[in-house]
Amino acid sequence: MLKVNCDKKGIDKAIQSINQGGIVVFPTDTVYGIGCDPFNKESVKKIYQIKSRNFSKPFPVLVYSKEIAKKIAVFDEFTEKIVEKFWPGPLTIILKLIDKNLKKSLNLNEKIAIRVPNNKCTLELLKKCNFMVGTSANVSGQSSFTNPDECFKTIQNFDIFVDGGKISNSEESTIIEIEKEEIKIIREGSLSKSEILRS
């Protein structure tokens, strides 16, 4: 379990680890996250074990940009308008999945939750790997972490910890699903429905 800084050297180490099936803890714009290559079924399984999370609860995926997201999911005009306003940012959107490999590795049905985080460090990581499982770095049912030292002491069995300092936000992302231009809030986080509707 190696701790690295959020600089070029640290990010290169994290990328190397992800490419080899490793598990990485990293800062986001909301809380500290834990992730891996979403196409690697064994790595995904490890994160379920680290979090003691029920296998029936699928993980969201972080992407570098809307263009990258379009490679794995379907966007209509209304959804594009929403993400253009709130990405990068604390908004996770559930979309129709078109990538069959991800369906298998993440054990998904027809849909996937996707987000572009507004964190320079994580965007540098994503710039090099495009996709990453991105779930909060905590045991299921326990509080998420914004303090890197507490997170590093508590989370077990990861490979690389990217220290991006203390995160000033403490709320997780808001999760929405859009059906026929109707916004459904799945989990209210740092964005409220009225803020999203104002877009």
Disulfide bonds with the S-S distance in Angstrom:
Cys6-Cys121 1.93
